[in-house]
Every structure is written in C-alpha cells, then in structure tokens.
Amino acid sequence: MVTAQLRVNGALVGTDTTAPYTLPVRTGSYSGNLTLSWTLTDRWGLSRTLPPRTVIADNTGPSLSITKAPANNAKVKGTVTVYVKASDASGIARVELLVNGKVVARDTASAYALRVNTTEQRKTMKVQVRAYDKLGNVKSSTTRTWYRK
C-alpha cells in the first residue's frame, strides 16, 4: 500500500491511499502564493518528497468603481449610460448593470459602458453594478436609487 501526503506551506492537509492521489486544498478567503508538496511512502516505508510547486490562490473580488452615472436619488429619463472601471490581476470576465435585481446590460470589453432604457423600467429603480473576474470572484457596487421622470 502506498500513502501520499500533501502539505501546503508546510502544514499537512491530508493523506490519500488510493491512486490517483488527490486532496482538496481549501483556501477559504486566503489570496496569495501556496507551496504544495507531496510525500509518497511505499509499503516498505521508503518515502520520497516530490519537488514543491507554487500556485496562486485568488479569492479576492475585482476592484470596481462607477466613473460616470446619475447620482443616488437622481431623476432619469430615456436611455442612461453607466460608465464603469473594473480591474483584477486575473482579468475581468464581465461587468453587469442590474436594475431592481435583474441584469439589464452586460459588457466584456474594457472601458465598460452599460446602457439601460429607463422607460422600460419601474418608476423607482434600484441600480447596482457587478464585476466578475476570470476566476469567478465577484464585487458589487453600492445600490443607487433612480426615479423615472
């Protein structure tokens, strides 16, 4: 029987005795470098530690800011454009504009410009912007309230 032990940054994560040897690494909210090291031990007690590998855990959402849009409690009419700046070390997958909890616009190219036709929305609108990085982490802006003229 062979055992495989996985260490992350020197701490034992677990032991697996069934090939192919796999163990989950739970990073929680940690973001940064992780050094992974496997030690294999055969049935005679001989062991070998494989060269360590460094991976990067990214559990941080992207940075997000609205650069130009109607202010909170603004009265709006027609088509409104919301300009957004978003960035992340892993890259941005998409930016979304939500009105009353529903996605009404989506952009995947930098210099994000999201448009909404306010005549198709309720008289009171709860507006929020959301950005996703390429690893699935998400960040949302604070909610603004707009009123249709």
ZABASE-196342 format. One record per atom (N, C-alpha, C): x, y, z; residue in three letters. Coordinates in steps of 0.2 Angstrom, whole numbers, padded with zeros to 4 digits, always signed. Example, Ala and Ser with C-alpha at 12.3 -4.5 7.8 and 13.67 -1.06 7.14 Angstrom:
! residues 2
+0066-0028+0039Ala;+0062-0022+0039Ala;+0066-0016+0039Ala;+0064-0011+0035Ser;+0068-0005+0036Ser;+0064+0000+0039Ser;
This chain:
! residues 149
+0004-0006+0000Met;+0000+0000+0000Met;+0004+0006+0000Met;+0002+0011-0004Val;+0006+0017-0004Val;+0002+0023-0001Val;+0005+0027+0002Thr;+0002+0033+0005Thr;+0005+0040+0002Thr;+0000+0044+0001Ala;+0003+0051-0002Ala;+0000+0056+0003Ala;+0005+0060+0005Gln;+0003+0066+0010Gln;+0004+0072+0006Gln;-0001+0077+0007Leu;+0000+0083+0004Leu;+0001+0089+0009Leu;+0006+0093+0008Arg;+0007+0098+0013Arg;+0007+0105+0009Arg;+0003+0110+0012Val;+0003+0116+0009Val;+0006+0121+0014Val;+0011+0125+0011Asn;+0015+0129+0016Asn;+0018+0126+0022Asn;+0020+0119+0021Gly;+0022+0116+0027Gly;+0017+0112+0031Gly;+0011+0114+0031Ala;+0006+0111+0035Ala;+0003+0105+0032Ala;+0002+0100+0035Leu;-0001+0094+0032Leu;-0009+0095+0031Leu;-0011+0094+0025Val;-0018+0094+0023Val;-0021+0088+0023Val;-0018+0082+0022Gly;-0021+0076+0022Gly;-0017+0070+0019Gly;-0020+0064+0019Thr;-0017+0058+0017Thr;-0022+0055+0012Thr;-0019+0052+0007Asp;-0023+0048+0002Asp;-0020+0042+0001Asp;-0024+0036+0001Thr;-0021+0030-0001Thr;-0023+0026-0007Thr;-0027+0030-0011Thr;-0030+0027-0017Thr;-0027+0031-0023Thr;-0024+0028-0028Ala;-0022+0031-0034Ala;-0028+0032-0039Ala;-0028+0038-0042Pro;-0024+0043-0042Pro;-0024+0048-0036Pro;-0019+0050-0033Tyr;-0019+0053-0027Tyr;-0021+0061-0028Tyr;-0027+0062-0024Thr;-0029+0069-0025Thr;-0032+0071-0018Thr;-0031+0077-0016Leu;-0034+0080-0010Leu;-0036+0087-0011Leu;-0041+0089-0009Pro;-0043+0096-0010Pro;-0039+0101-0005Pro;-0038+0107-0008Val;-0035+0112-0004Val;-0040+0118-0003Val;-0042+0118+0003Arg;-0047+0123+0005Arg;-0044+0130+0006Arg;-0044+0135+0002Thr;-0041+0141+0003Thr;-0045+0146+0007Thr;-0052+0145+0007Gly;-0056+0150+0011Gly;-0056+0157+0008Gly;-0054+0162+0012Ser;-0053+0168+0009Ser;-0046+0170+0008Ser;-0042+0166+0009Tyr;-0034+0167+0008Tyr;-0033+0169+0000Tyr;-0029+0174-0001Ser;-0026+0175-0008Ser;-0019+0176-0007Ser;-0015+0173-0012Gly;-0008+0173-0012Gly;-0005+0167-0014Gly;+0002+0166-0013Asn;+0006+0160-0015Asn;+0004+0155-0010Asn;+0004+0149-0013Leu;+0003+0142-0009Leu;+0009+0138-0012Leu;+0013+0135-0007Thr;+0018+0130-0009Thr;+0015+0123-0008Thr;+0014+0119-0013Leu;+0011+0112-0012Leu;+0017+0107-0013Leu;+0017+0102-0008Ser;+0022+0097-0008Ser;+0019+0090-0007Ser;+0020+0085-0011Trp;+0018+0078-0010Trp;+0024+0074-0007Trp;+0022+0070-0002Thr;+0027+0065+0000Thr;+0024+0058-0001Thr;+0027+0054-0005Leu;+0024+0047-0006Leu;+0028+0042-0002Leu;+0025+0037+0001Thr;+0028+0032+0005Thr;+0025+0025+0003Thr;+0030+0021+0001Asp;+0028+0014-0001Asp;+0027+0009+0005Asp;+0025+0003+0003Arg;+0023-0002+0008Arg;+0029-0004+0012Arg;+0035-0003+0010Trp;+0041-0004+0014Trp;+0043+0001+0018Trp;+0040+0007+0018Gly;+0042+0013+0022Gly;+0046+0018+0019Gly;+0048+0016+0013Leu;+0053+0021+0009Leu;+0049+0027+0007Leu;+0051+0033+0008Ser;+0047+0039+0006Ser;+0051+0043+0001Ser;+0048+0047-0003Arg;+0051+0052-0007Arg;+0046+0058-0007Arg;+0049+0064-0006Thr;+0046+0070-0007Thr;+0047+0073-0014Thr;+0042+0075-0017Leu;+0042+0077-0024Leu;+0044+0085-0024Leu;+0047+0088-0029Pro;+0048+0095-0029Pro;+0042+0099-0028Pro;+0043+0104-0024Pro;+0037+0108-0022Pro;+0034+0112-0028Pro;+0028+0114-0028Arg;+0025+0118-0034Arg;+0022+0124-0030Arg;+0022+0130-0033Thr;+0019+0135-0030Thr;+0013+0137-0035Thr;+0007+0138-0032Val;+0001+0140-0035Val;-0001+0147-0032Val;-0005+0150-0035Ile;-0008+0156-0033Ile;-0015+0156-0031Ile;-0017+0157-0025Ala;-0025+0157-0023Ala;-0027+0164-0024Ala;-0033+0165-0028Asp;-0036+0171-0029Asp;-0043+0171-0026Asp;-0044+0173-0020Asn;-0051+0174-0018Asn;-0054+0181-0017Asn;-0050+0185-0020Thr;-0052+0192-0019Thr;-0056+0195-0025Thr;-0061+0198-0024Gly;-0065+0201-0030Gly;-0061+0206-0033Gly;-0064+0208-0039Pro;-0060+0214-0043Pro;-0062+0220-0040Pro;-0057+0225-0042Ser;-0059+0232-0040Ser;-0064+0235-0044Ser;-0068+0239-0042Leu;-0074+0241-0046Leu;-0076+0248-0044Leu;-0077+0253-0049Ser;-0080+0259-0047Ser;-0084+0262-0053Ser;-0089+0266-0051Ile;-0093+0269-0056Ile;-0090+0276-0058Ile;-0088+0277-0064Thr;-0084+0283-0065Thr;-0089+0289-0068Thr;-0095+0287-0071Lys;-0099+0292-0073Lys;-0106+0289-0073Lys;-0111+0291-0070Ala;-0118+0289-0070Ala;-0122+0294-0066Ala;-0129+0293-0066Pro;-0133+0298-0062Pro;-0132+0296-0055Pro;-0132+0301-0051Ala;-0131+0300-0043Ala;-0137+0297-0040Ala;-0136+0295-0034Asn;-0141+0292-0030Asn;-0147+0297-0029Asn;-0153+0295-0030Asn;-0159+0299-0030Asn;-0160+0303-0036Asn;-0157+0302-0041Ala;-0157+0306-0047Ala;-0164+0304-0051Ala;-0166+0309-0055Lys;-0172+0308-0059Lys;-0169+0307-0066Lys;-0171+0302-0069Val;-0169+0300-0076Val;-0174+0299-0081Val;-0172+0299-0087Lys;-0177+0298-0092Lys;-0173+0295-0099Lys;-0177+0291-0103Gly;-0173+0289-0109Gly;-0168+0284-0107Gly;-0163+0283-0112Thr;-0158+0279-0111Thr;-0152+0282-0107Thr;-0150+0279-0102Val;-0145+0281-0097Val;-0139+0276-0098Val;-0133+0279-0098Thr;-0127+0275-0099Thr;-0123+0276-0092Thr;-0120+0270-0090Val;-0116+0270-0084Val;-0109+0268-0086Val;-0104+0272-0084Tyr;-0098+0270-0086Tyr;-0094+0267-0080Tyr;-0090+0262-0081Val;-0088+0258-0075Val;-0080+0257-0076Val;-0076+0257-0071Lys;-0069+0255-0071Lys;-0069+0249-0067Lys;-0066+0243-0070Ala;-0065+0237-0066Ala;-0058+0234-0068Ala;-0055+0231-0063Ser;-0048+0228-0064Ser;-0047+0222-0059Ser;-0043+0218-0061Asp;-0041+0212-0057Asp;-0035+0209-0060Asp;-0031+0206-0055Ala;-0025+0203-0058Ala;-0026+0197-0062Ala;-0032+0194-0061Ser;-0034+0188-0066Ser;-0037+0190-0072Ser;-0039+0196-0072Gly;-0043+0199-0078Gly;-0050+0199-0077Gly;-0054+0203-0080Ile;-0061+0204-0079Ile;-0065+0200-0085Ile;-0069+0196-0082Ala;-0073+0192-0087Ala;-0079+0196-0090Ala;-0083+0200-0085Arg;-0088+0204-0087Arg;-0090+0209-0082Arg;-0094+0214-0084Val;-0097+0219-0079Val;-0104+0219-0081Val;-0109+0219-0076Glu;-0116+0219-0077Glu;-0119+0225-0074Glu;-0125+0227-0077Leu;-0129+0233-0074Leu;-0135+0229-0072Leu;-0137+0230-0065Leu;-0143+0227-0063Leu;-0148+0233-0061Leu;-0154+0232-0063Val;-0160+0236-0061Val;-0165+0232-0057Val;-0166+0234-0051Asn;-0171+0230-0047Asn;-0170+0223-0047Asn;-0163+0221-0047Gly;-0161+0214-0046Gly;-0160+0210-0052Gly;-0162+0213-0058Lys;-0161+0210-0064Lys;-0156+0213-0069Lys;-0152+0208-0072Val;-0147+0211-0076Val;-0150+0214-0083Val;-0148+0220-0084Val;-0151+0223-0090Val;-0146+0225-0095Val;-0140+0225-0093Ala;-0134+0226-0098Ala;-0128+0222-0095Ala;-0124+0220-0100Arg;-0118+0217-0099Arg;-0112+0219-0104Arg;-0106+0220-0101Asp;-0101+0222-0106Asp;-0094+0217-0104Asp;-0091+0215-0109Thr;-0085+0211-0108Thr;-0078+0215-0110Thr;-0079+0221-0113Ala;-0073+0224-0115Ala;-0071+0230-0111Ala;-0065+0231-0109Ser;-0063+0237-0105Ser;-0066+0244-0108Ser;-0066+0249-0104Ala;-0070+0255-0105Ala;-0077+0253-0105Ala;-0079+0250-0099Tyr;-0086+0247-0099Tyr;-0091+0253-0099Tyr;-0096+0252-0103Ala;-0101+0257-0104Ala;-0108+0252-0104Ala;-0112+0253-0099Leu;-0118+0249-0099Leu;-0124+0254-0100Leu;-0129+0252-0104Arg;-0134+0256-0106Arg;-0141+0253-0104Arg;-0145+0257-0101Val;-0152+0255-0099Val;-0157+0260-0102Val;-0163+0257-0105Asn;-0168+0261-0107Asn;-0173+0262-0101Asn;-0173+0268-0097Thr;-0177+0268-0091Thr;-0184+0269-0092Thr;-0187+0270-0098Thr;-0194+0270-0100Thr;-0197+0263-0099Thr;-0192+0258-0099Glu;-0194+0251-0099Glu;-0194+0248-0092Glu;-0192+0252-0087Gln;-0191+0250-0080Gln;-0197+0253-0076Gln;-0197+0251-0070Arg;-0202+0254-0065Arg;-0200+0261-0063Arg;-0205+0264-0060Lys;-0204+0271-0059Lys;-0198+0272-0054Lys;-0198+0268-0049Thr;-0192+0268-0044Thr;-0187+0262-0046Thr;-0181+0264-0047Met;-0176+0259-0049Met;-0170+0259-0044Met;-0169+0252-0042Lys;-0163+0251-0038Lys;-0158+0249-0043Lys;-0152+0252-0043Val;-0147+0251-0048Val;-0141+0249-0045Val;-0137+0244-0048Gln;-0131+0242-0045Gln;-0127+0239-0051Gln;-0120+0239-0050Val;-0116+0237-0055Val;-0112+0231-0052Val;-0110+0226-0056Arg;-0107+0220-0053Arg;-0102+0218-0058Arg;-0096+0216-0055Ala;-0090+0214-0059Ala;-0088+0207-0057Ala;-0086+0203-0062Tyr;-0084+0196-0061Tyr;-0077+0196-0064Tyr;-0072+0193-0060Asp;-0065+0192-0063Asp;-0066+0185-0066Asp;-0060+0183-0070Lys;-0060+0177-0074Lys;-0060+0171-0070Lys;-0059+0171-0063Leu;-0059+0165-0059Leu;-0066+0165-0055Leu;-0071+0169-0057Gly;-0077+0169-0054Gly;-0079+0173-0048Gly;-0073+0177-0045Asn;-0074+0181-0039Asn;-0079+0187-0042Asn;-0083+0189-0037Val;-0087+0195-0039Val;-0087+0201-0034Val;-0088+0207-0037Lys;-0088+0213-0032Lys;-0094+0217-0035Lys;-0098+0219-0030Ser;-0104+0224-0032Ser;-0103+0231-0029Ser;-0106+0235-0033Ser;-0106+0242-0030Ser;-0111+0243-0025Ser;-0111+0249-0022Thr;-0117+0251-0018Thr;-0123+0252-0022Thr;-0129+0251-0020Thr;-0135+0252-0023Thr;-0137+0260-0024Thr;-0139+0262-0030Arg;-0142+0269-0031Arg;-0149+0268-0032Arg;-0153+0273-0030Thr;-0160+0273-0032Thr;-0161+0279-0037Thr;-0164+0277-0043Trp;-0166+0282-0048Trp;-0173+0282-0048Trp;-0176+0288-0050Tyr;-0183+0289-0051Tyr;-0184+0291-0058Tyr;-0189+0288-0062Arg;-0190+0289-0069Arg;-0195+0296-0069Arg;-0193+0301-0073Lys;-0196+0307-0074Lys;-0203+0306-0077Lys;
